[in-house]
Amino acid sequence: MSQVFSEETHRNLLSRIPHCTGRDIADWLRTVDEGPALFRFEEKVSWLRGEHNLAYGHAKAIIHEHDLRRAARKLL
């Protein structure tokens, strides 16, 4: 089950990810797209954390943003 941050917390986390990881958000979103076909939110978060040594909050924010953008594409 997804535990969603407030919109402000989510945006703050996203803004810090490039500084903390050395990679921009678009690069992380491509990484998720190219990663394994996992279905559950927490599986995706765990994969990012284990494969790329990310902090839980950063991994969660990346997956949440990925899901938001994927949903927006489906609406178009």
N, C-alpha and C positions, 0 to 999 in steps of 0.2 A: 504494500500500500504506500502510495506517495504521501510524504509529509511535506507539504508545500510551505515555503518561506513566504513572508509578506512580500509584496511587490517591491517595496523599498529595500528590504534585505537582499532579495534576489538580485536587483540591479547593483547594489553595492558589492556583492560577491563577484558578479560578472566583471565589474570594473577592476577588481583587484587580481583576477586570474592571470591576465597577461604579465603583470609585474611578478607575481609569485611563481609562475610556471615557465615564463619565457616564451610562451606560445599564445597567439591571439585566439579569441573565441571561435572564429571561423575555422581555424585549424583544428580545434578540439571537436567541433561539430562534424567535420570531415572524418576525424578519427572514429567517432561514434558510428557514423554511416558505414565506414569500412570495417568496423569491428564485427564481432560475432552477432548473429541474429538472436538476441535475447529478448524476451517479452516483458518480464516484470521489471518495474522501476528499480527496485533494490538490487536485482541481478546486474543491471547495467551499471549502477553505482559501484557495486562490489568489483565488477570487471575493471572499470576505470581506475579504481583505487589500487587494485592488485597489479594490473598491467603497467600503469603509469605512475604509481607511487603518489597519488594525489591525496590531499586531505579530504575527509568526508564531506565537508561543506562545499568545497570546490567541485568535487565529483557530482554531488547532488545538484548543484546549480547548473552545471553543464548538461546533465541529463534532463533536467526540468526545461531548460532553454531549448534543447533539441526537441523535446516533446511539444512545446508550444509552437515552434516553427513548423514542425511536421503537421500539426493540427491546422495551422493557418494555411498551409499549402493545400490541404484537402478541401478547405472552404472556397478556394478560388476556382 
